[in-house]
Amino acid sequence: MDTKAAILALMSVWGVGTLGVLPACAQDADTQEDAEEAGDSENPLLNKVWVRADADASLPGPMQIFLGDGTMVSDSCWETYRLSKWQQVSDGAISWDEDGMTINADIASVSATELVLNLKLGSEVQEQRFVTAAVPYVCPDMEK
């Protein structure tokens, strides 16, 4: 999934429509095999919409998408999306750039449907729990 596809997926999650219906984009069998050979299909972290399971109910929908091209999409129902560069440092660790700072996180666990990250924020470690997004999902109306 490239960045454009991720943004379109995000717009769908937001419930933002387009002027018309976009045609479905079929993936060639060769392209799919190439992606599998590249290891994208083996990494359960990649190309999924991960929604915080432990989010504050007053600030719903924080999510992250780790794309295979090194782009991370961060979004929520209450703030504008962010595109950042991310990398898998090792089998058990990732890092990304956020406002000029490198955020390091240990992957406590990852499966096809659950992700637990331990973010290293200075001397503090913050656990964040994610699940794959339910589709369809529409952000609730925010109180003003």
TILUM-359904 format. One record per atom (N, C-alpha, C): chain; residue in one letter; x, y, z. Coordinates in steps of 0.2 Angstrom, whole numbers. Atoms other than C-alpha are relative to their C-alpha. Layout:
N
{unit:A, code:A, X:X, Y:Y, Z:Z};
...
END
This chain:
144
{unit:A, code:M, X:4, Y:-6, Z:0};
{unit:A, code:M, X:0, Y:0, Z:0};
{unit:A, code:M, X:5, Y:6, Z:0};
{unit:A, code:D, X:-4, Y:-6, Z:0};
{unit:A, code:D, X:8, Y:17, Z:-5};
{unit:A, code:D, X:-4, Y:5, Z:4};
{unit:A, code:T, X:3, Y:-5, Z:-4};
{unit:A, code:T, X:5, Y:33, Z:3};
{unit:A, code:T, X:-6, Y:3, Z:-2};
{unit:A, code:K, X:7, Y:-3, Z:2};
{unit:A, code:K, X:-9, Y:39, Z:-8};
{unit:A, code:K, X:-5, Y:-5, Z:2};
{unit:A, code:A, X:5, Y:4, Z:-2};
{unit:A, code:A, X:-18, Y:23, Z:-5};
{unit:A, code:A, X:-2, Y:0, Z:8};
{unit:A, code:A, X:1, Y:-1, Z:-7};
{unit:A, code:A, X:-16, Y:25, Z:14};
{unit:A, code:A, X:-4, Y:6, Z:1};
{unit:A, code:I, X:4, Y:-6, Z:-1};
{unit:A, code:I, X:-23, Y:43, Z:13};
{unit:A, code:I, X:-7, Y:-1, Z:-2};
{unit:A, code:L, X:7, Y:1, Z:2};
{unit:A, code:L, X:-38, Y:37, Z:3};
{unit:A, code:L, X:-3, Y:-5, Z:5};
{unit:A, code:A, X:3, Y:5, Z:-5};
{unit:A, code:A, X:-40, Y:23, Z:16};
{unit:A, code:A, X:-2, Y:5, Z:6};
{unit:A, code:L, X:1, Y:-5, Z:-6};
{unit:A, code:L, X:-39, Y:37, Z:30};
{unit:A, code:L, X:-6, Y:4, Z:-2};
{unit:A, code:M, X:6, Y:-5, Z:1};
{unit:A, code:M, X:-52, Y:48, Z:21};
{unit:A, code:M, X:-6, Y:-5, Z:0};
{unit:A, code:S, X:5, Y:4, Z:-1};
{unit:A, code:S, X:-63, Y:33, Z:20};
{unit:A, code:S, X:-2, Y:-1, Z:7};
{unit:A, code:V, X:1, Y:1, Z:-7};
{unit:A, code:V, X:-61, Y:30, Z:39};
{unit:A, code:V, X:-4, Y:6, Z:3};
{unit:A, code:W, X:3, Y:-6, Z:-2};
{unit:A, code:W, X:-65, Y:48, Z:41};
{unit:A, code:W, X:-7, Y:1, Z:-2};
{unit:A, code:G, X:7, Y:-1, Z:3};
{unit:A, code:G, X:-81, Y:47, Z:31};
{unit:A, code:G, X:0, Y:5, Z:-6};
{unit:A, code:V, X:-1, Y:-5, Z:5};
{unit:A, code:V, X:-74, Y:59, Z:18};
{unit:A, code:V, X:-2, Y:-3, Z:-7};
{unit:A, code:G, X:2, Y:3, Z:7};
{unit:A, code:G, X:-82, Y:56, Z:1};
{unit:A, code:G, X:4, Y:3, Z:-5};
{unit:A, code:T, X:-3, Y:-3, Z:6};
{unit:A, code:T, X:-75, Y:60, Z:-16};
{unit:A, code:T, X:-5, Y:2, Z:-5};
{unit:A, code:L, X:5, Y:-2, Z:5};
{unit:A, code:L, X:-84, Y:67, Z:-31};
{unit:A, code:L, X:-3, Y:-6, Z:-4};
{unit:A, code:G, X:3, Y:6, Z:3};
{unit:A, code:G, X:-87, Y:50, Z:-38};
{unit:A, code:G, X:3, Y:-6, Z:3};
{unit:A, code:V, X:-3, Y:6, Z:-3};
{unit:A, code:V, X:-83, Y:32, Z:-35};
{unit:A, code:V, X:6, Y:-2, Z:-4};
{unit:A, code:L, X:-7, Y:2, Z:3};
{unit:A, code:L, X:-65, Y:27, Z:-38};
{unit:A, code:L, X:-1, Y:-7, Z:-2};
{unit:A, code:P, X:0, Y:7, Z:2};
{unit:A, code:P, X:-63, Y:11, Z:-48};
{unit:A, code:P, X:5, Y:-4, Z:5};
{unit:A, code:A, X:-4, Y:4, Z:-4};
{unit:A, code:A, X:-56, Y:-3, Z:-39};
{unit:A, code:A, X:7, Y:-2, Z:-3};
{unit:A, code:C, X:-7, Y:1, Z:3};
{unit:A, code:C, X:-37, Y:-6, Z:-42};
{unit:A, code:C, X:2, Y:-7, Z:1};
{unit:A, code:A, X:-2, Y:7, Z:-1};
{unit:A, code:A, X:-33, Y:-24, Z:-45};
{unit:A, code:A, X:8, Y:0, Z:0};
{unit:A, code:Q, X:-7, Y:1, Z:-1};
{unit:A, code:Q, X:-16, Y:-30, Z:-40};
{unit:A, code:Q, X:2, Y:-6, Z:-4};
{unit:A, code:D, X:-2, Y:6, Z:4};
{unit:A, code:D, X:-6, Y:-41, Z:-52};
{unit:A, code:D, X:3, Y:-5, Z:4};
{unit:A, code:A, X:-2, Y:6, Z:-4};
{unit:A, code:A, X:-2, Y:-58, Z:-46};
{unit:A, code:A, X:8, Y:1, Z:1};
{unit:A, code:D, X:-8, Y:-1, Z:0};
{unit:A, code:D, X:17, Y:-54, Z:-50};
{unit:A, code:D, X:2, Y:5, Z:5};
{unit:A, code:T, X:-1, Y:-5, Z:-5};
{unit:A, code:T, X:16, Y:-38, Z:-39};
{unit:A, code:T, X:-1, Y:-3, Z:7};
{unit:A, code:Q, X:2, Y:3, Z:-7};
{unit:A, code:Q, X:8, Y:-48, Z:-25};
{unit:A, code:Q, X:6, Y:-4, Z:2};
{unit:A, code:E, X:-5, Y:5, Z:-2};
{unit:A, code:E, X:21, Y:-61, Z:-26};
{unit:A, code:E, X:7, Y:4, Z:2};
{unit:A, code:D, X:-6, Y:-4, Z:-2};
{unit:A, code:D, X:35, Y:-48, Z:-26};
{unit:A, code:D, X:0, Y:3, Z:7};
{unit:A, code:A, X:1, Y:-3, Z:-6};
{unit:A, code:A, X:28, Y:-40, Z:-11};
{unit:A, code:A, X:1, Y:-5, Z:5};
{unit:A, code:E, X:-1, Y:6, Z:-5};
{unit:A, code:E, X:28, Y:-57, Z:-2};
{unit:A, code:E, X:7, Y:-2, Z:0};
{unit:A, code:E, X:-8, Y:1, Z:0};
{unit:A, code:E, X:46, Y:-60, Z:-7};
{unit:A, code:E, X:3, Y:5, Z:3};
{unit:A, code:A, X:-4, Y:-6, Z:-4};
{unit:A, code:A, X:51, Y:-43, Z:0};
{unit:A, code:A, X:-1, Y:-1, Z:7};
{unit:A, code:G, X:1, Y:1, Z:-8};
{unit:A, code:G, X:44, Y:-49, Z:17};
{unit:A, code:G, X:-6, Y:4, Z:2};
{unit:A, code:D, X:6, Y:-4, Z:-3};
{unit:A, code:D, X:29, Y:-37, Z:18};
{unit:A, code:D, X:-5, Y:-4, Z:3};
{unit:A, code:S, X:5, Y:4, Z:-3};
{unit:A, code:S, X:17, Y:-51, Z:21};
{unit:A, code:S, X:2, Y:-4, Z:6};
{unit:A, code:E, X:-3, Y:3, Z:-6};
{unit:A, code:E, X:28, Y:-58, Z:34};
{unit:A, code:E, X:0, Y:4, Z:7};
{unit:A, code:N, X:0, Y:-5, Z:-5};
{unit:A, code:N, X:28, Y:-43, Z:45};
{unit:A, code:N, X:-7, Y:2, Z:2};
{unit:A, code:P, X:7, Y:-2, Z:-1};
{unit:A, code:P, X:11, Y:-41, Z:54};
{unit:A, code:P, X:-1, Y:7, Z:2};
{unit:A, code:L, X:0, Y:-7, Z:-2};
{unit:A, code:L, X:15, Y:-23, Z:59};
{unit:A, code:L, X:-2, Y:4, Z:-6};
{unit:A, code:L, X:1, Y:-4, Z:6};
{unit:A, code:L, X:14, Y:-17, Z:41};
{unit:A, code:L, X:-7, Y:0, Z:-3};
{unit:A, code:N, X:6, Y:-1, Z:5};
{unit:A, code:N, X:0, Y:-10, Z:30};
{unit:A, code:N, X:-7, Y:-1, Z:3};
{unit:A, code:K, X:6, Y:1, Z:-3};
{unit:A, code:K, X:-14, Y:-11, Z:43};
{unit:A, code:K, X:-1, Y:7, Z:4};
{unit:A, code:V, X:2, Y:-6, Z:-4};
{unit:A, code:V, X:-24, Y:3, Z:52};
{unit:A, code:V, X:0, Y:-3, Z:7};
{unit:A, code:W, X:-1, Y:2, Z:-7};
{unit:A, code:W, X:-19, Y:1, Z:71};
{unit:A, code:W, X:-4, Y:5, Z:4};
{unit:A, code:V, X:4, Y:-5, Z:-4};
{unit:A, code:V, X:-32, Y:10, Z:82};
{unit:A, code:V, X:2, Y:-2, Z:8};
{unit:A, code:R, X:-2, Y:1, Z:-7};
{unit:A, code:R, X:-27, Y:13, Z:101};
{unit:A, code:R, X:-6, Y:-3, Z:3};
{unit:A, code:A, X:5, Y:3, Z:-4};
{unit:A, code:A, X:-37, Y:1, Z:112};
{unit:A, code:A, X:-1, Y:3, Z:7};
{unit:A, code:D, X:0, Y:-3, Z:-7};
{unit:A, code:D, X:-32, Y:10, Z:128};
{unit:A, code:D, X:-1, Y:8, Z:-1};
{unit:A, code:A, X:0, Y:-8, Z:1};
{unit:A, code:A, X:-37, Y:28, Z:121};
{unit:A, code:A, X:-5, Y:3, Z:5};
{unit:A, code:D, X:5, Y:-4, Z:-5};
{unit:A, code:D, X:-46, Y:41, Z:132};
{unit:A, code:D, X:-6, Y:1, Z:-4};
{unit:A, code:A, X:6, Y:-1, Z:3};
{unit:A, code:A, X:-64, Y:41, Z:128};
{unit:A, code:A, X:-2, Y:7, Z:-3};
{unit:A, code:S, X:2, Y:-7, Z:2};
{unit:A, code:S, X:-65, Y:60, Z:126};
{unit:A, code:S, X:4, Y:2, Z:-6};
{unit:A, code:L, X:-5, Y:-1, Z:5};
{unit:A, code:L, X:-51, Y:59, Z:113};
{unit:A, code:L, X:0, Y:-6, Z:-5};
{unit:A, code:P, X:1, Y:7, Z:4};
{unit:A, code:P, X:-57, Y:44, Z:101};
{unit:A, code:P, X:4, Y:0, Z:-6};
{unit:A, code:G, X:-2, Y:2, Z:6};
{unit:A, code:G, X:-49, Y:36, Z:87};
{unit:A, code:G, X:7, Y:1, Z:-2};
{unit:A, code:P, X:-7, Y:-1, Z:2};
{unit:A, code:P, X:-30, Y:38, Z:88};
{unit:A, code:P, X:2, Y:-6, Z:-4};
{unit:A, code:M, X:-2, Y:6, Z:4};
{unit:A, code:M, X:-22, Y:27, Z:75};
{unit:A, code:M, X:7, Y:1, Z:-3};
{unit:A, code:Q, X:-6, Y:0, Z:4};
{unit:A, code:Q, X:-6, Y:23, Z:66};
{unit:A, code:Q, X:0, Y:-6, Z:-5};
{unit:A, code:I, X:-1, Y:4, Z:5};
{unit:A, code:I, X:-2, Y:15, Z:50};
{unit:A, code:I, X:7, Y:0, Z:-2};
{unit:A, code:F, X:-7, Y:1, Z:1};
{unit:A, code:F, X:16, Y:8, Z:47};
{unit:A, code:F, X:0, Y:-3, Z:-8};
{unit:A, code:L, X:0, Y:2, Z:7};
{unit:A, code:L, X:18, Y:7, Z:28};
{unit:A, code:L, X:7, Y:-3, Z:-2};
{unit:A, code:G, X:-6, Y:3, Z:2};
{unit:A, code:G, X:31, Y:-4, Z:20};
{unit:A, code:G, X:5, Y:4, Z:-3};
{unit:A, code:D, X:-4, Y:-5, Z:3};
{unit:A, code:D, X:39, Y:11, Z:11};
{unit:A, code:D, X:4, Y:4, Z:5};
{unit:A, code:G, X:-3, Y:-4, Z:-5};
{unit:A, code:G, X:45, Y:18, Z:28};
{unit:A, code:G, X:-4, Y:6, Z:2};
{unit:A, code:T, X:5, Y:-6, Z:-2};
{unit:A, code:T, X:30, Y:31, Z:30};
{unit:A, code:T, X:-4, Y:-3, Z:5};
{unit:A, code:M, X:5, Y:1, Z:-5};
{unit:A, code:M, X:20, Y:31, Z:46};
{unit:A, code:M, X:-5, Y:5, Z:0};
{unit:A, code:V, X:5, Y:-5, Z:-1};
{unit:A, code:V, X:3, Y:39, Z:46};
{unit:A, code:V, X:-3, Y:0, Z:7};
{unit:A, code:S, X:3, Y:-1, Z:-7};
{unit:A, code:S, X:-3, Y:45, Z:63};
{unit:A, code:S, X:-6, Y:4, Z:-1};
{unit:A, code:D, X:6, Y:-4, Z:0};
{unit:A, code:D, X:-21, Y:51, Z:65};
{unit:A, code:D, X:-5, Y:-1, Z:6};
{unit:A, code:S, X:5, Y:1, Z:-5};
{unit:A, code:S, X:-36, Y:53, Z:76};
{unit:A, code:S, X:-6, Y:4, Z:-2};
{unit:A, code:C, X:7, Y:-4, Z:1};
{unit:A, code:C, X:-54, Y:60, Z:77};
{unit:A, code:C, X:1, Y:7, Z:1};
{unit:A, code:W, X:0, Y:-7, Z:-3};
{unit:A, code:W, X:-48, Y:76, Z:85};
{unit:A, code:W, X:6, Y:4, Z:-2};
{unit:A, code:E, X:-5, Y:-4, Z:3};
{unit:A, code:E, X:-32, Y:81, Z:76};
{unit:A, code:E, X:2, Y:-2, Z:-7};
{unit:A, code:T, X:-2, Y:1, Z:7};
{unit:A, code:T, X:-24, Y:82, Z:59};
{unit:A, code:T, X:5, Y:-6, Z:-1};
{unit:A, code:Y, X:-5, Y:6, Z:1};
{unit:A, code:Y, X:-15, Y:67, Z:52};
{unit:A, code:Y, X:7, Y:3, Z:-1};
{unit:A, code:R, X:-7, Y:-2, Z:0};
{unit:A, code:R, X:4, Y:67, Z:52};
{unit:A, code:R, X:3, Y:-6, Z:-4};
{unit:A, code:L, X:-4, Y:5, Z:3};
{unit:A, code:L, X:16, Y:58, Z:40};
{unit:A, code:L, X:7, Y:1, Z:3};
{unit:A, code:S, X:-6, Y:0, Z:-3};
{unit:A, code:S, X:32, Y:53, Z:48};
{unit:A, code:S, X:4, Y:-6, Z:-3};
{unit:A, code:K, X:-4, Y:6, Z:2};
{unit:A, code:K, X:47, Y:42, Z:43};
{unit:A, code:K, X:1, Y:-5, Z:6};
{unit:A, code:W, X:0, Y:5, Z:-5};
{unit:A, code:W, X:48, Y:26, Z:53};
{unit:A, code:W, X:5, Y:-5, Z:-3};
{unit:A, code:Q, X:-4, Y:6, Z:2};
{unit:A, code:Q, X:60, Y:11, Z:53};
{unit:A, code:Q, X:0, Y:-5, Z:5};
{unit:A, code:Q, X:0, Y:6, Z:-5};
{unit:A, code:Q, X:61, Y:-6, Z:61};
{unit:A, code:Q, X:7, Y:-1, Z:1};
{unit:A, code:V, X:-7, Y:0, Z:-2};
{unit:A, code:V, X:77, Y:-5, Z:71};
{unit:A, code:V, X:2, Y:-8, Z:1};
{unit:A, code:S, X:-1, Y:7, Z:-1};
{unit:A, code:S, X:76, Y:-24, Z:75};
{unit:A, code:S, X:-6, Y:-4, Z:0};
{unit:A, code:D, X:6, Y:4, Z:-1};
{unit:A, code:D, X:64, Y:-38, Z:77};
{unit:A, code:D, X:-5, Y:3, Z:5};
{unit:A, code:G, X:4, Y:-2, Z:-6};
{unit:A, code:G, X:58, Y:-31, Z:93};
{unit:A, code:G, X:0, Y:8, Z:2};
{unit:A, code:A, X:0, Y:-7, Z:-1};
{unit:A, code:A, X:60, Y:-12, Z:91};
{unit:A, code:A, X:-1, Y:4, Z:-7};
{unit:A, code:I, X:1, Y:-4, Z:5};
{unit:A, code:I, X:55, Y:2, Z:80};
{unit:A, code:I, X:1, Y:7, Z:2};
{unit:A, code:S, X:-1, Y:-7, Z:-2};
{unit:A, code:S, X:58, Y:21, Z:79};
{unit:A, code:S, X:-3, Y:4, Z:-5};
{unit:A, code:W, X:3, Y:-5, Z:5};
{unit:A, code:W, X:50, Y:36, Z:70};
{unit:A, code:W, X:2, Y:7, Z:2};
{unit:A, code:D, X:-1, Y:-7, Z:-1};
{unit:A, code:D, X:53, Y:55, Z:69};
{unit:A, code:D, X:-6, Y:3, Z:1};
{unit:A, code:E, X:6, Y:-4, Z:-2};
{unit:A, code:E, X:41, Y:66, Z:77};
{unit:A, code:E, X:2, Y:7, Z:2};
{unit:A, code:D, X:-1, Y:-7, Z:-2};
{unit:A, code:D, X:43, Y:85, Z:77};
{unit:A, code:D, X:8, Y:1, Z:1};
{unit:A, code:G, X:-7, Y:-1, Z:0};
{unit:A, code:G, X:62, Y:83, Z:74};
{unit:A, code:G, X:3, Y:-5, Z:6};
{unit:A, code:M, X:-3, Y:5, Z:-6};
{unit:A, code:M, X:64, Y:70, Z:89};
{unit:A, code:M, X:-1, Y:-7, Z:-2};
{unit:A, code:T, X:0, Y:7, Z:1};
{unit:A, code:T, X:67, Y:52, Z:87};
{unit:A, code:T, X:-4, Y:-4, Z:6};
{unit:A, code:I, X:4, Y:4, Z:-5};
{unit:A, code:I, X:54, Y:41, Z:96};
{unit:A, code:I, X:2, Y:-7, Z:-1};
{unit:A, code:N, X:-2, Y:7, Z:0};
{unit:A, code:N, X:60, Y:24, Z:101};
{unit:A, code:N, X:-5, Y:-4, Z:3};
{unit:A, code:A, X:5, Y:4, Z:-3};
{unit:A, code:A, X:48, Y:10, Z:105};
{unit:A, code:A, X:2, Y:-8, Z:-1};
{unit:A, code:D, X:-1, Y:7, Z:1};
{unit:A, code:D, X:50, Y:-8, Z:109};
{unit:A, code:D, X:-7, Y:-4, Z:-2};
{unit:A, code:I, X:6, Y:3, Z:1};
{unit:A, code:I, X:37, Y:-20, Z:102};
{unit:A, code:I, X:-1, Y:-6, Z:5};
{unit:A, code:A, X:1, Y:4, Z:-5};
{unit:A, code:A, X:31, Y:-29, Z:117};
{unit:A, code:A, X:-4, Y:-7, Z:-3};
{unit:A, code:S, X:4, Y:5, Z:4};
{unit:A, code:S, X:19, Y:-40, Z:106};
{unit:A, code:S, X:-3, Y:2, Z:-6};
{unit:A, code:V, X:4, Y:-2, Z:6};
{unit:A, code:V, X:12, Y:-40, Z:89};
{unit:A, code:V, X:-2, Y:-7, Z:-3};
{unit:A, code:S, X:3, Y:6, Z:4};
{unit:A, code:S, X:0, Y:-52, Z:80};
{unit:A, code:S, X:-4, Y:3, Z:-6};
{unit:A, code:A, X:4, Y:-2, Z:6};
{unit:A, code:A, X:-12, Y:-51, Z:65};
{unit:A, code:A, X:-5, Y:5, Z:3};
{unit:A, code:T, X:5, Y:-5, Z:-2};
{unit:A, code:T, X:-24, Y:-41, Z:76};
{unit:A, code:T, X:1, Y:4, Z:6};
{unit:A, code:E, X:-2, Y:-4, Z:-6};
{unit:A, code:E, X:-15, Y:-34, Z:91};
{unit:A, code:E, X:7, Y:2, Z:0};
{unit:A, code:L, X:-7, Y:-3, Z:0};
{unit:A, code:L, X:0, Y:-23, Z:94};
{unit:A, code:L, X:1, Y:4, Z:7};
{unit:A, code:V, X:-2, Y:-4, Z:-7};
{unit:A, code:V, X:8, Y:-17, Z:111};
{unit:A, code:V, X:7, Y:3, Z:-1};
{unit:A, code:L, X:-7, Y:-4, Z:1};
{unit:A, code:L, X:22, Y:-4, Z:110};
{unit:A, code:L, X:1, Y:3, Z:7};
{unit:A, code:N, X:-2, Y:-3, Z:-5};
{unit:A, code:N, X:32, Y:2, Z:124};
{unit:A, code:N, X:5, Y:6, Z:-2};
{unit:A, code:L, X:-3, Y:-6, Z:2};
{unit:A, code:L, X:37, Y:20, Z:120};
{unit:A, code:L, X:5, Y:2, Z:5};
{unit:A, code:K, X:-5, Y:-2, Z:-4};
{unit:A, code:K, X:53, Y:26, Z:127};
{unit:A, code:K, X:0, Y:8, Z:0};
{unit:A, code:L, X:0, Y:-7, Z:0};
{unit:A, code:L, X:50, Y:44, Z:132};
{unit:A, code:L, X:4, Y:3, Z:5};
{unit:A, code:G, X:-5, Y:-2, Z:-5};
{unit:A, code:G, X:65, Y:51, Z:141};
{unit:A, code:G, X:1, Y:-6, Z:5};
{unit:A, code:S, X:-1, Y:6, Z:-5};
{unit:A, code:S, X:66, Y:41, Z:157};
{unit:A, code:S, X:-6, Y:-4, Z:1};
{unit:A, code:E, X:6, Y:3, Z:-1};
{unit:A, code:E, X:48, Y:36, Z:156};
{unit:A, code:E, X:-2, Y:-5, Z:-6};
{unit:A, code:V, X:2, Y:5, Z:5};
{unit:A, code:V, X:41, Y:21, Z:147};
{unit:A, code:V, X:-8, Y:0, Z:0};
{unit:A, code:Q, X:7, Y:0, Z:1};
{unit:A, code:Q, X:23, Y:22, Z:140};
{unit:A, code:Q, X:-2, Y:-6, Z:-4};
{unit:A, code:E, X:3, Y:5, Z:4};
{unit:A, code:E, X:13, Y:7, Z:135};
{unit:A, code:E, X:-6, Y:2, Z:-4};
{unit:A, code:Q, X:6, Y:-2, Z:5};
{unit:A, code:Q, X:1, Y:9, Z:120};
{unit:A, code:Q, X:-2, Y:-7, Z:-3};
{unit:A, code:R, X:3, Y:6, Z:3};
{unit:A, code:R, X:-11, Y:-5, Z:115};
{unit:A, code:R, X:-4, Y:2, Z:-6};
{unit:A, code:F, X:4, Y:-1, Z:6};
{unit:A, code:F, X:-18, Y:-6, Z:98};
{unit:A, code:F, X:-3, Y:-6, Z:-3};
{unit:A, code:V, X:3, Y:6, Z:4};
{unit:A, code:V, X:-30, Y:-17, Z:88};
{unit:A, code:V, X:-1, Y:2, Z:-7};
{unit:A, code:T, X:2, Y:-2, Z:7};
{unit:A, code:T, X:-34, Y:-18, Z:70};
{unit:A, code:T, X:-6, Y:4, Z:-1};
{unit:A, code:A, X:6, Y:-4, Z:0};
{unit:A, code:A, X:-47, Y:-5, Z:65};
{unit:A, code:A, X:-6, Y:-5, Z:-3};
{unit:A, code:A, X:6, Y:3, Z:3};
{unit:A, code:A, X:-65, Y:-11, Z:62};
{unit:A, code:A, X:-2, Y:4, Z:-6};
{unit:A, code:V, X:2, Y:-3, Z:6};
{unit:A, code:V, X:-71, Y:-7, Z:45};
{unit:A, code:V, X:-8, Y:-2, Z:-1};
{unit:A, code:P, X:-1, Y:-7, Z:1};
{unit:A, code:P, X:-82, Y:3, Z:42};
{unit:A, code:P, X:1, Y:3, Z:7};
{unit:A, code:Y, X:-1, Y:-4, Z:-6};
{unit:A, code:Y, X:-77, Y:16, Z:56};
{unit:A, code:Y, X:-1, Y:7, Z:-2};
{unit:A, code:V, X:1, Y:-7, Z:1};
{unit:A, code:V, X:-83, Y:34, Z:57};
{unit:A, code:V, X:1, Y:3, Z:7};
{unit:A, code:C, X:-1, Y:-4, Z:-6};
{unit:A, code:C, X:-77, Y:46, Z:70};
{unit:A, code:C, X:-6, Y:3, Z:3};
{unit:A, code:P, X:6, Y:-3, Z:-3};
{unit:A, code:P, X:-90, Y:51, Z:83};
{unit:A, code:P, X:0, Y:8, Z:-1};
{unit:A, code:D, X:0, Y:-7, Z:0};
{unit:A, code:D, X:-96, Y:69, Z:83};
{unit:A, code:D, X:4, Y:2, Z:7};
{unit:A, code:M, X:-4, Y:-3, Z:-6};
{unit:A, code:M, X:-84, Y:79, Z:95};
{unit:A, code:M, X:-4, Y:5, Z:3};
{unit:A, code:E, X:4, Y:-5, Z:-4};
{unit:A, code:E, X:-92, Y:89, Z:109};
{unit:A, code:E, X:4, Y:7, Z:-1};
{unit:A, code:K, X:-4, Y:-7, Z:1};
{unit:A, code:K, X:-88, Y:108, Z:107};
{unit:A, code:K, X:-1, Y:4, Z:6};
END
